[in-house]
Structure formats: structure tokens, C-alpha cells
């Protein structure tokens, strides 16, 4: 197995392009044309001092990544977490979460907040399995909700 390198980049860095393109395609496939709207938000919110965009790079290829931005003074919001389809089921999303949580803590954040869409059951499962508290009733059909919100204290 090759070593994973954690790389801090800007969202529009050429190394991040395959990840951003894949995530945009995934959102559009699952949610239709409106799914790509998330990717039109300003990328500079994911830059220091309030945010960070990270890639996991293996053998020169971005295989997973994600970002966080400032939600409020004590809270970072995770966004754009994605694993390339050829590299899924390897625990890379968990690694991205750990890296983002550690980076957010180093930036002074004390809490993580995130949302995911109702058509992303694997994301919901990941967040529940990694200690995130749902801010919605788990008994409710996710397809009746516009988004699924989670939080987790840091530190």
C-alpha cells in the first residue's frame, strides 16, 4: 500500500480539480442540476485563517478530500467531503474527517457542524459511525428532509 500524503491546497488548485469535478458530478447525478449549486459558492471561505481545503494524495493522485469553513466563532462547518469512486471502501473518508477535525481544532474551533443530503446514506452512516450527533430525528424518513445536520465537539 502506498503512503497517503495530506496536502493543504486551495479549492481551485489543479491537484484538486479531479476531486471537485467528481464531487460536482456526484451532486448533479443524485440531486439534478440544482446539486451543482453547492459547488458555485465562493471557494475562498475554505482558506486560512477561517478554513482549509485538504486532499489525500496517493501516488500523485488526489484520492479523497474535504474542507471546512467558519460557521461561527467556535464552530467549523465541514463541506465537500468526497472520495474518488475508484478508492472507496478503504477508510479514506474517515481519514479525511480526522484530518479536518484536527486542523479545525488547531485553528481554534471547538465544534464541528455539517449537513449532508437525504440521498447520501453512506455519508449519514459515516457521520454516525464517527461520533457525530444527528440534529434530526433518526426515525424520520430522510427523504422528507431537505438536509441532515450533525454536530460534534472537538478536543
Phi, psi and omega in degrees: 000136179280158179283142175267134176252133174268123183239127175269122184221175168271154183302326184265014173299139180306328179294334181272348186305314180297322178295312181298317179296317180295319179294317178300316178299316180299313179299316182293319179297318183279325189241000182083189184305328180292341180297329181283348181302324179304324183283352179272354178295151181303130182283341184291347177291345180262024180243150176304148015267358185256349183203179181202144175246126184239146172238146164259122184244132179230124181052041177082000183247135174288115183256341179197166178181182179177179184210165168222157177221167178290129173259313170205185186304328184248000189234130171259144177251123178281140180214162169057034178280126186202146174238134178303139186303331179286349186239017181283161179071027178242004181082013183291323179297321176298318179297319177300314179302313180300314181297316180294318178298315179297319180294317179298319178298317179296333177280354178100003178284148182245355185209149173247139173233145175203160172230153172223164182276159181291345179263021180235067183298331179292327177291315177304314179297319178300312183294320177295320182288342183251021171091010177279140179266126178288140177258034179209165180281117182297339180282345180283138177298120182300334181290350176268358182247148179283331177204162178243117184259145180222159173216161178204131174287150178253154173094000000 
